[in-house]
Amino acid sequence: MKKKLIKLFITVGLVLELGSCTDVTDTPEYYGVYKEADIENIQPSSWLREILQRQRDGLGLNRKESGYPYNTCLWNGIIPKEEI
């Protein structure tokens, strides 16, 4: 009698467990702000466009012509100490 009762509880437990499974292929709803985009769809403007054009036209060839921050001593990693 005990074995039948144990088998019955196990069977009921398995049926309830299998019945409560959800589809694992469902993707959760996305609540974020950012979304993936193709690189062809990105059109930079303003200061970002200017920086990218500088890089395209030879950034690093002449730091003085590249402008801030590339023509400062901070670009070399040496931070001057401020004297009081």
N, C-alpha and C positions, 0 to 999 in steps of 0.2 A: 504494500500500500504506500509506503514512504517513497519508493522509487517511482511509482506512477505519479505521485503528487509533485515530486521534484521535476520529473520530465514535463509535467503540465506547466509548472511555473517557468521553466526554461523556454518552453515552446511559446507561451504567452509573451514572455519577455522579448524573445526574438521577433515575434510578429509585431509587437508594438515598436521595437527599435527600427525594423525595416520600414514600417509604415510612416515613421516620422522623418525619414531621410528626405532631404531636399535635393533638387537638381544642382550638382556641383558645377555645371557648365554656365550657370547664370553669373554674369559679372555684376558686382555691386554698382549702384548708381554713383556717378562722379559728381562731387559737390565742389571741387576745386575751381580756381580761377583760370589756371593755365591749361592749355590744350596743345597737343602735338600739331605741328604744321610742317608742310613740305618746305624745303629750303628755297624752292623757286617762288614761293608765295610771300617771302619776307622782303620788305622794301624799307631799309633803314632811312631815316631822315634826320634833319637837324644836326646836332653835334656828333651823333653816332656815325652818320654818313660821312662827315668830315674826317673823323678819326680813321674810318675804314679806307677812305680814299688816300689818306696820308700813308697808311700801311701799304696799300697797293702800289703807290707811286715811289716807294723806296724809303720807307721809314727805317732809320738806323744807319743810312749811308752817311748822313751829316746831321748830327744831333742839334746843332745850332739852327739849322733850317727847319727841323721838325717841330720846334716850338715846345712850349710847356707840356708836360713835365720832363720831356726828354733832354732839354738843354739846361737842366739844373743839376746841382751836385747831389741831390737826393737820388737821382737815377743811378748813380754809381754806388749807392749804399753807404755813403759817408755823410753822417748827419753832424753838422757843426754844433759845438757846444755854445750855449748862450752865456755870455759873460755879464755878470750883474755889477 
